[in-house]
Amino acid sequence: MYSSITKKQLSMKNKIYITGIGVISSLGNSAGDFFSSIKNQKENISDNLNPYFKREAKISQGTFVKNFDPEIFIDPMKSRRMDGFIQFGFSSVTQAMKDAGIENDLIIKKDAAFIFNTTYGPFNTSYEYLETLFTKGPGKVLSSQFSNSVVNALNGHVAMHYGTKGNNTMLVSTSPIEYAFSLLGSGQVDMAIVTGTEQLSDSIADVFEIFVSKNEKKFNKISAFDKNYSTGIFGDGSVTLVLETEKSALARNSRKYCEIGDPATRYDRQLNYNLCELSNDGELLQSAMKESLTYFNFTEHDIDLICSATNSFAGMNYSEAAAIKNLFKQKSVPITSSKSYLGETLGASELFNVLWAIFVIKEQTIPCINNLSDPIDNSLDLVKGRHRNCPINNILLNSFYFGGAVSSVVCRKP
């Protein structure tokens, strides 16, 4: 991994573009359906309807993937040997490879990097595997349970199916774009396939009781920057982006969705403990935002939109609001929130934010923040009530990761 300065010096030789996208989500299981749902301001929250939830949990709501048929994207024989988590990830990879026009290009696939990020991995399968192992013994464990419980199993499936032989890496709860950027910017690869995947379970819901232990209310809506919502709603799904150097994109005559900069990452130890008790000054996020602007030699006056990191957790709301105010001062920048539609998608959240930015650049439309009625700070330009049509070229994307990573990256219109 290169230092931020070295990465910048190297990557300025090569612009980095996003040339392929794929998505499995609560808003749709293709990019077209996903974008249509944003246009129509849809949210898809389920309450005790999710098949992964086998018992009552304090957080029983979530924005779950629905109407998902893996055999649309995966050979049925292979699909039956995958668990839901791998099916999510592999399906989004398949879409992105096809969208980028590389699904049958053996030379490109051979050299491309594959980078995968998650927070909890195949938690459902791992739980079932360990439960069977400890209660019934190793003789009762299914071979598919064991193989699917391996956190980086998706990396193996992608390598075997597509024949990729380049850098193949799994990350946990951090910025996969930052790592991809170091490979692309240094010239080690010309293309990186980047995936983020999460699948919810009742066991994960039990773990998150600590985050809502002080809240008596149970909400059936999600928002961001709203005084009335202080409990997070969680979501699952998968996003895959194909990142490509300018040289490669020009050689292939690739479609360019957006140009992406070098992410800046900080570590906030408070995120290890309780999302509801983050400090309100937002100092680390402010630092990350400021550094991310330098890649394009931007100042805060060049940013047309902020796609926020916050979900409904009060700690995130106030921390990000403070960071934005301290950096942008008197400049009013519109703020949108993908998580007010998707919920907290953990290890996939940064890539969902990038997909959100691609929609904005494509449609020149800023999605309003869902269910925002009582903003925590009226001095911020929180897009409220209905979508806003206006020229958008440069978008700042923020991300919080459980475990402590705080990240910012800039996307701009190609």
N, C-alpha and C positions, 0 to 999 in steps of 0.2 A: 504494500500500500504506500502510495506516495504522499508526501506532505501536501497541504492545500496549495502552497506557493508553487511547488514543483508541478503539481497536477495542472494548475492554471497555465503555467508556461508551456507545458506540453500540449494541452488540449486546445490552446488558442490556434495551433497549427491546423486543427480539425474542428469544424463545427459539428455538433452532434444533433441529429434529428431523430424524431420518432416516426417510424415508417410502417408500423403495423400495430394493431390493437386487437385484444380479445377480452371478453368479460363474461363471467357468470355471477349474477347478483340478484338481489331482491327486486331490482328495477328492470330486470330482463336478462335473458341469457344470450344476448348478442349485442354488439355495439349499437345497431339500429334500434333495437327495443329499449336499450338503456337510454339513448338520447331522446327517444320518443317519450319515455316516462318523465324525464327531466322537463321536457317541454310542457307536459300536461300536469306538472307539479304533483306527481304521485308519490306516496309513501306506502310501504307494505309491511305494517307491523302485525305480527301474530301474537296471540295470547293463548298459551297452552295448546297450540295447534301444531307445533313443530315435532316431527317424528323423532328427532334426536333427544327430546326431553321426555324421559321415562318416569320421572317423578316430579312432584311439586317442588319448585325452588323459589327462593325469594325473588330472583330476577327470572321470571318465567316468560317475559316478553322479548321480542327481538325482531329484527328485519331479516327474515330467513329467505334463502333461495327457494323459489317455488317453480313448479311445472318444469323441472329439470329432467331431461331425458339424455343420459350420457351417451346412449347408442347413436345419437345424431352425430356425435363428434368422434366416438371411439368404436373400434371394432367390437361387436358384442362378446366375442370370446375373450378379448383382453379386458373389456369393461367389467365382466363378472368376477375377475380376479383382483379388481381394485376396490378399495373402500371409497366412501363418498368424498373424503378429503382429496384423495388422488384424482378422482374423477373430476372434481371441480378444477383443480390445477391443470390437468392434462387437457381438459376441454378448452380452457382459455388459451393455452399454448397452441393448440390446434387452430383455433380461430385466428390468432395473431400471425402464425406462420403463413396461413393461407392469405390473410389480408396483405401481408408484406410481399407475397408472391415467391416465397422461398420453400414451400412445403416439398417441392420436388427437385430443388437445386442442391445436389449432393456436395458440390464443392463449397458452396457458401455455408451449408449446415455443418460441414466437417470442421470448419475453422471458427464458427460462431461460439461465443461464450454463453453459458446458461447459468443464470443467477436466480436463486429462489429464496424468498424471505417469508417467515411465518413467526408467530408468537407461541402458539400452542401446538402446532402440527396436528397429526392425526390423533387427537386426544381421545376421541370416542373408541377407536380401535385399540389404542394403547391401554385404556382402562379395561376394556373387555378382555384383552390378552392377559393382563396381569391378574385380573379377577379369576379367570379360568385357571391360570397357572397356580395361583396360591390356594384356591379352594378345591380344585378338582385334580390338580397335578399336571405335569408336562405331557402325559399321554393323551390328554383331552384337548390340548391346544391345536387348533387348525394351522396348517402351514401358511395359509393366506393371512391369518391373524398376525402371525409373527412377522411376515414380510411387510405387511401394510403398516405395522406399528413403528417401523423404522422411519424416523423423521424425514430423512432425505430420500425416501423411496421414489418420490416424484422425479428427482434428478436422474435416477436410474432408468425409470420408464421413458423419459424424454431421450436420454442417450441411446437406449436400445432401439426405440422406434424410429427416431430421426437420424441416427448415426452421427450425432454430434460428438466431436472428439476434442473440442477446445476446452477452455477453462470451465469447470463444472463445480459450482459452489453453492452451499446452503448457508444462509445467515439467519440469525434469530433476533427479531425485534429491533431492527436498525434500518438504515436507509440502503436499500439495494441499488438505487440509482447512483449513490456515491461510489460504491465499489465498481459498478459497471463503467462509470465515468473514468475511473483510474485506469482501467484496461483499455478503453477506447482512446482516451487522451494520450496515453503513452505509446500508442501504436501497436500494442500487443495483439489486438483484435480490431476488425473493422465493423463487427456487428455483435451485439449482446442481446440475448433474449432474457427479459427480466420479469419474474413472476412473483406475486404476493397472494397467499391463500390462507383463509381461515374457515373453520367449520365449528359451529357452536355445539355445545353439549350441556346436559343438565349438571354435569360435574364442574364444568367451568363456571356455570351460573352459581353453584354453591360457593366456589372460591370468591366470587365477586360480592358476596354478602358483606364483606368487610368494607367495601366502598360505599355502601348505602345504609350502613348500620344506624346512622344518625338521622336518616330520612324516614318519616312515617308514611309519606305519600307514595302511592304506586301510580305511575303515569302510563297512559296509553297513547301518548304522543311524544315526539322528539322535537327538539329545537336546538338553538345555540344562542348564547348571549341573552337569554331570557331569564328574568328574575323568578318566574314561576316554575322553572324546570331545573332540578338539581340532581336528578338520578339518571345515570347513563342507560341508554338503550343500546344493546349490542347487535351486531350484524355479522353475516358471513358471506362468503363468495370468493372469487378469484379474478385477478386482473393480470394480463400479460401485455407487455410493451416490447416492441422491437426497436432498439436503439442502434443507430447506424452513423458512421462517419460521413461527412460531406462527400469525400472521395468515392466511397462505396455507393452512396445514394445517387450520385450523378452518373456513375458507371452503369447502374441498374435502371436509371430513369425512375427512381422510386417516388411514390407520393409522399410528401412531407406534411405531417399533421402539425408539427410545431418544432421549433428549435429549443433545446433544453440546456440549461447551464449546469455548473458544478455545484452540487449541494454543499451547504455548510452545516456541520453537525456539532452540537454541544451535548454535555451530559449533565442532567439534573437529578441528583440523588433522591430528591423528594418524590420523584415518580416511582421510586422503588417501594414507597410506603403506602401512600394513600392519595388518590387523585383528587379527593375532596379537600385536601389540606395543602395544596400547592401554595407557595409564596405568591403574593399578589403583585410583585414588582416586575415580573417577566423579564428579568435582566438577561438570562441566558438565551431566551428566544429572540430578544432584541439584538443580541450580539450575532446570532446565527443569521437573522434577516439581513443585517447590515453587511455581513461578509458575503452573502449570496449575491447581493447586488453588484459586487465588484467584478464578477466574472464578465459581465457585459459592459463594465464601466458605467453602470447606472448609479443614479442617486434616487432617493425616495420620490423625487418629482417625476421620474420616468415610469413609475408603476401605475397601471390603470385599474388593477383589481387585486384584492387579496382573497385567496381561498384558505379559510381558517383551519386550524388543527382541532379546535374545540368540539366537544360533544356537549351533552347537557350537564356534565359535572361542573359544579360551581367553581371549583378550584381552577379548572382549565379556562373557563369563561373569563374570570377576572385576571388571570395571569396573562393570557393572550391580549386581552383588551389593553392592559397596562403597557405591554411590549409595543403594540402598534402605536399607541398614543405617544410613547416616549421617543420612538424612532421617527414617526411621520409628523409629529408636532401639529402645526396648524394646517397641514395639507390633508384634505378630505379625500380618502380613497374608499371606493365601494368595497364591501366585504360580503362574501357569500360563504356557504357552508355545505359541503357534500354530506357531512355526517348528520345534518338535519333531515336528510332523506334516507341515508344508508345505515345510520347508527355507527357505533364504534367497531370498525372492522380490523382493528389491531394491526397485524403485520401486513395487511393489504391496503391500509389506509392511505399511505403516500401515493401508491399507484392509482388508487381511486381518485385522489385529488388531481393527479395528472390527467386522467381521463376526463374529469370535470373541466379542467382547463381546455382540453381539446374541444369539448362541446362548445365552450364559450367562444373560442377563437373561430370555430367553424360557423356558428350561428350568430356571432356578435350579439349575444344575449346573455345577461347575467341572471342566473336563477335566484329567486328570492330565498331567504332563509325560512324554512318551513315552520309554521306555528309560532312565529315571533310576534308577540303582542305587547310585551312589557320589557323593553331593552334595559340591560344593566347600565348602559351609558349612552345617553342621547346625543353625545358629541361625536360618536362614531357614525359613519355612513353605512349602517347595516341595511342591506337591501331587504325590504319588508313588503309583504302584501302581495305583490305581483312581480313577475320578471321585468327586467329593465333592458331595453334595447339601446345600445350605445357602442361607439367604436372602442374595441379592446385590442391592444397589441401586446402588452407586457403584463404577465400575471405572476404574482409572488405566492408560492404555495408553502404552507407551514404544516409540520407534522410533529406529534408527540408519540413516543413509543413507550409501552410499558417496559420497565427496566431502566429507563432514564434517558434514552436518546431524544434529543430535540433537534429538528432538522428544518431547513428552509432551502428552497430552490426556485429559480426563475424560469418560466417558460415564455417564449415569445413567438409571435406570428412569423411564419417562415417567409 
